[in-house]
Amino acid sequence: MPGKLIRRRREQLGLSQQEMAERLNMSQSTYSRIEQKDEDITIRQLKTIAEVLEIQLADLLPDELIIYNHVQKPVTQP
């Protein structure tokens, strides 16, 4: 998980962990574990985090997922 990126962006925006947790409707301890990579999160939660941080979801995803998502499926013949 992109905990360091999330933390860096939160700090750039001048938000505390408690403020982030409140915006994400979770406890501060849960949010802290996300930043420390000790908490599994869903894509939906990651999307919400990206929205709060005013960045794109793709900025928080590993490059492998982004590249894979753009690979086209082969065309099959009828």
N, CA, C and O atoms as CSV, one atom per row, in Angstrom:
chain,resi,resn,atom,element,x,y,z
A,1,MET,N,N,0.827,-1.192,0.000
A,1,MET,CA,C,0.000,0.000,0.000
A,1,MET,C,C,0.874,1.260,0.000
A,1,MET,O,O,2.012,1.241,0.469
A,2,PRO,N,N,0.346,2.305,-0.511
A,2,PRO,CA,C,1.118,3.550,-0.678
A,2,PRO,C,C,1.109,4.446,0.560
A,2,PRO,O,O,0.835,5.641,0.454
A,3,GLY,N,N,1.400,3.892,1.707
A,3,GLY,CA,C,1.321,4.650,2.952
A,3,GLY,C,C,2.180,5.900,2.986
A,3,GLY,O,O,1.739,6.943,3.468
A,4,LYS,N,N,3.406,5.806,2.478
A,4,LYS,CA,C,4.298,6.973,2.506
A,4,LYS,C,C,3.761,8.103,1.635
A,4,LYS,O,O,3.828,9.271,2.020
A,5,LEU,N,N,3.232,7.763,0.469
A,5,LEU,CA,C,2.662,8.777,-0.423
A,5,LEU,C,C,1.444,9.430,0.225
A,5,LEU,O,O,1.276,10.648,0.162
A,6,ILE,N,N,0.599,8.614,0.844
A,6,ILE,CA,C,-0.587,9.148,1.519
A,6,ILE,C,C,-0.165,10.113,2.622
A,6,ILE,O,O,-0.710,11.211,2.735
A,7,ARG,N,N,0.798,9.705,3.424
A,7,ARG,CA,C,1.272,10.564,4.515
A,7,ARG,C,C,1.870,11.869,3.989
A,7,ARG,O,O,1.566,12.950,4.492
A,8,ARG,N,N,2.719,11.754,2.977
A,8,ARG,CA,C,3.370,12.948,2.413
A,8,ARG,C,C,2.328,13.944,1.900
A,8,ARG,O,O,2.426,15.143,2.159
A,9,ARG,N,N,1.329,13.438,1.168
A,9,ARG,CA,C,0.300,14.325,0.610
A,9,ARG,C,C,-0.554,14.928,1.729
A,9,ARG,O,O,-0.903,16.107,1.676
A,10,ARG,N,N,-0.889,14.126,2.734
A,10,ARG,CA,C,-1.666,14.647,3.870
A,10,ARG,C,C,-0.918,15.795,4.531
A,10,ARG,O,O,-1.506,16.827,4.852
A,11,GLU,N,N,0.377,15.608,4.731
A,11,GLU,CA,C,1.183,16.650,5.351
A,11,GLU,C,C,1.272,17.889,4.468
A,11,GLU,O,O,1.262,19.009,4.980
A,12,GLN,N,N,1.359,17.709,3.143
A,12,GLN,CA,C,1.372,18.849,2.222
A,12,GLN,C,C,0.095,19.679,2.354
A,12,GLN,O,O,0.117,20.904,2.230
A,13,LEU,N,N,-1.009,18.992,2.606
A,13,LEU,CA,C,-2.295,19.684,2.748
A,13,LEU,C,C,-2.505,20.237,4.149
A,13,LEU,O,O,-3.503,20.909,4.411
A,14,GLY,N,N,-1.557,19.955,5.063
A,14,GLY,CA,C,-1.650,20.475,6.420
A,14,GLY,C,C,-2.711,19.787,7.260
A,14,GLY,O,O,-3.253,20.384,8.190
A,15,LEU,N,N,-3.012,18.529,6.938
A,15,LEU,CA,C,-4.024,17.779,7.677
A,15,LEU,C,C,-3.370,16.858,8.694
A,15,LEU,O,O,-2.318,16.275,8.434
A,16,SER,N,N,-3.996,16.734,9.844
A,16,SER,CA,C,-3.525,15.780,10.848
A,16,SER,C,C,-4.121,14.405,10.537
A,16,SER,O,O,-5.051,14.280,9.741
A,17,GLN,N,N,-3.567,13.388,11.177
A,17,GLN,CA,C,-4.147,12.060,11.017
A,17,GLN,C,C,-5.592,12.042,11.512
A,17,GLN,O,O,-6.446,11.383,10.919
A,18,GLN,N,N,-5.861,12.757,12.586
A,18,GLN,CA,C,-7.224,12.805,13.128
A,18,GLN,C,C,-8.187,13.452,12.121
A,18,GLN,O,O,-9.305,12.973,11.935
A,19,GLU,N,N,-7.752,14.533,11.478
A,19,GLU,CA,C,-8.611,15.187,10.479
A,19,GLU,C,C,-8.878,14.253,9.299
A,19,GLU,O,O,-10.003,14.184,8.803
A,20,MET,N,N,-7.851,13.539,8.852
A,20,MET,CA,C,-8.050,12.573,7.762
A,20,MET,C,C,-9.022,11.493,8.184
A,20,MET,O,O,-9.939,11.149,7.438
A,21,ALA,N,N,-8.827,10.961,9.367
A,21,ALA,CA,C,-9.696,9.896,9.866
A,21,ALA,C,C,-11.150,10.356,9.907
A,21,ALA,O,O,-12.049,9.609,9.523
A,22,GLU,N,N,-11.381,11.571,10.367
A,22,GLU,CA,C,-12.746,12.104,10.424
A,22,GLU,C,C,-13.343,12.228,9.023
A,22,GLU,O,O,-14.504,11.877,8.814
A,23,ARG,N,N,-12.567,12.719,8.073
A,23,ARG,CA,C,-13.052,12.860,6.695
A,23,ARG,C,C,-13.335,11.498,6.055
A,23,ARG,O,O,-14.185,11.382,5.172
A,24,LEU,N,N,-12.618,10.474,6.509
A,24,LEU,CA,C,-12.780,9.129,5.959
A,24,LEU,C,C,-13.736,8.271,6.787
A,24,LEU,O,O,-13.980,7.109,6.465
A,25,ASN,N,N,-14.274,8.861,7.860
A,25,ASN,CA,C,-15.222,8.159,8.724
A,25,ASN,C,C,-14.618,6.880,9.314
A,25,ASN,O,O,-15.222,5.808,9.272
A,26,MET,N,N,-13.414,7.026,9.863
A,26,MET,CA,C,-12.745,5.899,10.518
A,26,MET,C,C,-11.996,6.422,11.726
A,26,MET,O,O,-11.829,7.630,11.890
A,27,SER,N,N,-11.547,5.512,12.569
A,27,SER,CA,C,-10.802,5.933,13.749
A,27,SER,C,C,-9.405,6.404,13.349
A,27,SER,O,O,-8.889,6.036,12.293
A,28,GLN,N,N,-8.810,7.216,14.205
A,28,GLN,CA,C,-7.453,7.699,13.955
A,28,GLN,C,C,-6.476,6.536,13.964
A,28,GLN,O,O,-5.510,6.538,13.200
A,29,SER,N,N,-6.709,5.542,14.814
A,29,SER,CA,C,-5.788,4.404,14.878
A,29,SER,C,C,-5.845,3.573,13.593
A,29,SER,O,O,-4.817,3.079,13.132
A,30,THR,N,N,-7.034,3.417,13.016
A,30,THR,CA,C,-7.154,2.700,11.742
A,30,THR,C,C,-6.437,3.466,10.640
A,30,THR,O,O,-5.705,2.884,9.840
A,31,TYR,N,N,-6.656,4.781,10.607
A,31,TYR,CA,C,-5.986,5.590,9.592
A,31,TYR,C,C,-4.472,5.516,9.756
A,31,TYR,O,O,-3.747,5.404,8.767
A,32,SER,N,N,-3.995,5.577,10.982
A,32,SER,CA,C,-2.557,5.490,11.237
A,32,SER,C,C,-1.990,4.181,10.697
A,32,SER,O,O,-0.906,4.170,10.114
A,33,ARG,N,N,-2.711,3.083,10.884
A,33,ARG,CA,C,-2.248,1.787,10.383
A,33,ARG,C,C,-2.202,1.771,8.850
A,33,ARG,O,O,-1.358,1.088,8.270
A,34,ILE,N,N,-3.088,2.504,8.197
A,34,ILE,CA,C,-3.052,2.607,6.728
A,34,ILE,C,C,-1.738,3.265,6.307
A,34,ILE,O,O,-1.055,2.776,5.407
A,35,GLU,N,N,-1.392,4.362,6.954
A,35,GLU,CA,C,-0.140,5.037,6.615
A,35,GLU,C,C,1.076,4.165,6.911
A,35,GLU,O,O,2.090,4.255,6.219
A,36,GLN,N,N,0.978,3.336,7.923
A,36,GLN,CA,C,2.098,2.470,8.301
A,36,GLN,C,C,2.089,1.146,7.542
A,36,GLN,O,O,2.940,0.290,7.783
A,37,LYS,N,N,1.140,0.973,6.635
A,37,LYS,CA,C,1.001,-0.242,5.822
A,37,LYS,C,C,0.621,-1.461,6.650
A,37,LYS,O,O,0.886,-2.594,6.250
A,38,ASP,N,N,0.005,-1.233,7.796
A,38,ASP,CA,C,-0.400,-2.339,8.654
A,38,ASP,C,C,-1.891,-2.651,8.524
A,38,ASP,O,O,-2.410,-3.507,9.241
A,39,GLU,N,N,-2.567,-1.976,7.631
A,39,GLU,CA,C,-4.008,-2.129,7.496
A,39,GLU,C,C,-4.348,-2.371,6.030
A,39,GLU,O,O,-3.947,-1.602,5.156
A,40,ASP,N,N,-5.081,-3.431,5.771
A,40,ASP,CA,C,-5.562,-3.681,4.413
A,40,ASP,C,C,-6.742,-2.762,4.139
A,40,ASP,O,O,-7.600,-2.563,4.999
A,41,ILE,N,N,-6.777,-2.210,2.943
A,41,ILE,CA,C,-7.901,-1.350,2.579
A,41,ILE,C,C,-8.433,-1.771,1.221
A,41,ILE,O,O,-7.735,-2.399,0.425
A,42,THR,N,N,-9.671,-1.413,0.981
A,42,THR,CA,C,-10.308,-1.738,-0.288
A,42,THR,C,C,-10.009,-0.649,-1.315
A,42,THR,O,O,-9.558,0.446,-0.979
A,43,ILE,N,N,-10.272,-0.982,-2.564
A,43,ILE,CA,C,-10.114,0.021,-3.624
A,43,ILE,C,C,-11.065,1.193,-3.381
A,43,ILE,O,O,-10.715,2.346,-3.634
A,44,ARG,N,N,-12.249,0.898,-2.897
A,44,ARG,CA,C,-13.216,1.977,-2.598
A,44,ARG,C,C,-12.642,2.925,-1.547
A,44,ARG,O,O,-12.748,4.143,-1.691
A,45,GLN,N,N,-12.034,2.377,-0.489
A,45,GLN,CA,C,-11.425,3.222,0.534
A,45,GLN,C,C,-10.252,4.008,-0.044
A,45,GLN,O,O,-10.074,5.185,0.270
A,46,LEU,N,N,-9.459,3.363,-0.879
A,46,LEU,CA,C,-8.336,4.034,-1.513
A,46,LEU,C,C,-8.819,5.181,-2.397
A,46,LEU,O,O,-8.195,6.241,-2.444
A,47,LYS,N,N,-9.921,4.967,-3.090
A,47,LYS,CA,C,-10.514,6.018,-3.937
A,47,LYS,C,C,-10.953,7.204,-3.077
A,47,LYS,O,O,-10.737,8.358,-3.447
A,48,THR,N,N,-11.562,6.919,-1.943
A,48,THR,CA,C,-11.997,7.984,-1.041
A,48,THR,C,C,-10.797,8.750,-0.492
A,48,THR,O,O,-10.834,9.976,-0.388
A,49,ILE,N,N,-9.740,8.032,-0.142
A,49,ILE,CA,C,-8.517,8.688,0.326
A,49,ILE,C,C,-7.967,9.614,-0.755
A,49,ILE,O,O,-7.580,10.747,-0.469
A,50,ALA,N,N,-7.933,9.132,-1.992
A,50,ALA,CA,C,-7.444,9.957,-3.099
A,50,ALA,C,C,-8.292,11.223,-3.246
A,50,ALA,O,O,-7.754,12.305,-3.479
A,51,GLU,N,N,-9.598,11.096,-3.112
A,51,GLU,CA,C,-10.477,12.265,-3.223
A,51,GLU,C,C,-10.184,13.282,-2.123
A,51,GLU,O,O,-10.105,14.482,-2.386
A,52,VAL,N,N,-10.023,12.800,-0.891
A,52,VAL,CA,C,-9.723,13.696,0.229
A,52,VAL,C,C,-8.372,14.378,0.019
A,52,VAL,O,O,-8.196,15.548,0.356
A,53,LEU,N,N,-7.422,13.628,-0.543
A,53,LEU,CA,C,-6.077,14.176,-0.775
A,53,LEU,C,C,-5.981,14.984,-2.064
A,53,LEU,O,O,-4.927,15.536,-2.378
A,54,GLU,N,N,-7.096,15.054,-2.819
A,54,GLU,CA,C,-7.164,15.835,-4.059
A,54,GLU,C,C,-6.155,15.344,-5.096
A,54,GLU,O,O,-5.487,16.133,-5.763
A,55,ILE,N,N,-6.065,14.011,-5.212
A,55,ILE,CA,C,-5.212,13.386,-6.215
A,55,ILE,C,C,-6.008,12.304,-6.931
A,55,ILE,O,O,-7.118,11.969,-6.517
A,56,GLN,N,N,-5.448,11.762,-7.994
A,56,GLN,CA,C,-6.098,10.696,-8.742
A,56,GLN,C,C,-5.860,9.352,-8.055
A,56,GLN,O,O,-4.815,9.138,-7.441
A,57,LEU,N,N,-6.822,8.459,-8.162
A,57,LEU,CA,C,-6.667,7.117,-7.621
A,57,LEU,C,C,-5.419,6.452,-8.200
A,57,LEU,O,O,-4.695,5.760,-7.485
A,58,ALA,N,N,-5.168,6.658,-9.477
A,58,ALA,CA,C,-4.002,6.055,-10.136
A,58,ALA,C,C,-2.690,6.457,-9.464
A,58,ALA,O,O,-1.708,5.717,-9.526
A,59,ASP,N,N,-2.669,7.629,-8.821
A,59,ASP,CA,C,-1.460,8.063,-8.124
A,59,ASP,C,C,-1.137,7.170,-6.925
A,59,ASP,O,O,-0.001,7.145,-6.451
A,60,LEU,N,N,-2.139,6.442,-6.440
A,60,LEU,CA,C,-1.951,5.584,-5.273
A,60,LEU,C,C,-1.811,4.111,-5.625
A,60,LEU,O,O,-1.552,3.285,-4.749
A,61,LEU,N,N,-1.979,3.776,-6.899
A,61,LEU,CA,C,-1.913,2.382,-7.323
A,61,LEU,C,C,-0.510,2.020,-7.795
A,61,LEU,O,O,0.198,2.868,-8.338
A,62,PRO,N,N,-0.105,0.775,-7.594
A,62,PRO,CA,C,1.191,0.346,-8.126
A,62,PRO,C,C,1.210,0.446,-9.645
A,62,PRO,O,O,0.185,0.249,-10.297
A,63,ASP,N,N,2.372,0.749,-10.205
A,63,ASP,CA,C,2.507,0.891,-11.656
A,63,ASP,C,C,2.053,-0.352,-12.395
A,63,ASP,O,O,1.509,-0.244,-13.494
A,64,GLU,N,N,2.261,-1.527,-11.827
A,64,GLU,CA,C,1.884,-2.770,-12.506
A,64,GLU,C,C,0.384,-2.814,-12.781
A,64,GLU,O,O,-0.039,-3.294,-13.832
A,65,LEU,N,N,-0.411,-2.324,-11.857
A,65,LEU,CA,C,-1.865,-2.323,-12.051
A,65,LEU,C,C,-2.269,-1.355,-13.147
A,65,LEU,O,O,-3.152,-1.653,-13.951
A,66,ILE,N,N,-1.635,-0.215,-13.179
A,66,ILE,CA,C,-1.981,0.798,-14.178
A,66,ILE,C,C,-1.612,0.302,-15.575
A,66,ILE,O,O,-2.402,0.441,-16.509
A,67,ILE,N,N,-0.436,-0.268,-15.725
A,67,ILE,CA,C,-0.013,-0.795,-17.021
A,67,ILE,C,C,-0.939,-1.919,-17.453
A,67,ILE,O,O,-1.373,-1.957,-18.605
A,68,TYR,N,N,-1.247,-2.834,-16.543
A,68,TYR,CA,C,-2.119,-3.964,-16.863
A,68,TYR,C,C,-3.491,-3.472,-17.308
A,68,TYR,O,O,-4.083,-4.036,-18.228
A,69,ASN,N,N,-3.985,-2.456,-16.683
A,69,ASN,CA,C,-5.313,-1.928,-16.993
A,69,ASN,C,C,-5.381,-1.369,-18.406
A,69,ASN,O,O,-6.460,-1.341,-18.998
A,70,HIS,N,N,-4.269,-0.929,-18.956
A,70,HIS,CA,C,-4.263,-0.322,-20.287
A,70,HIS,C,C,-3.927,-1.304,-21.404
A,70,HIS,O,O,-3.925,-0.929,-22.577
A,71,VAL,N,N,-3.646,-2.541,-21.057
A,71,VAL,CA,C,-3.357,-3.550,-22.081
A,71,VAL,C,C,-4.679,-4.003,-22.679
A,71,VAL,O,O,-5.604,-4.380,-21.960
A,72,GLN,N,N,-4.752,-3.961,-23.987
A,72,GLN,CA,C,-5.985,-4.354,-24.659
A,72,GLN,C,C,-6.064,-5.864,-24.783
A,72,GLN,O,O,-5.051,-6.546,-24.939
A,73,LYS,N,N,-7.275,-6.371,-24.712
A,73,LYS,CA,C,-7.490,-7.796,-24.919
A,73,LYS,C,C,-7.352,-8.088,-26.396
A,73,LYS,O,O,-7.706,-7.253,-27.228
A,74,PRO,N,N,-6.838,-9.276,-26.742
A,74,PRO,CA,C,-6.726,-9.620,-28.162
A,74,PRO,C,C,-8.100,-9.733,-28.789
A,74,PRO,O,O,-9.071,-10.139,-28.151
A,75,VAL,N,N,-8.151,-9.364,-30.049
A,75,VAL,CA,C,-9.405,-9.472,-30.805
A,75,VAL,C,C,-9.580,-10.915,-31.245
A,75,VAL,O,O,-8.666,-11.520,-31.805
A,76,THR,N,N,-10.744,-11.453,-30.991
A,76,THR,CA,C,-11.005,-12.824,-31.405
A,76,THR,C,C,-11.826,-12.829,-32.698
A,76,THR,O,O,-12.671,-11.960,-32.913
A,77,GLN,N,N,-11.569,-13.797,-33.532
A,77,GLN,CA,C,-12.306,-13.928,-34.777
A,77,GLN,C,C,-13.598,-14.713,-34.530
A,77,GLN,O,O,-13.607,-15.636,-33.715
A,78,PRO,N,N,-14.685,-14.364,-35.220
A,78,PRO,CA,C,-15.951,-15.090,-35.032
A,78,PRO,C,C,-15.908,-16.492,-35.592
A,78,PRO,O,O,-16.897,-17.221,-35.507
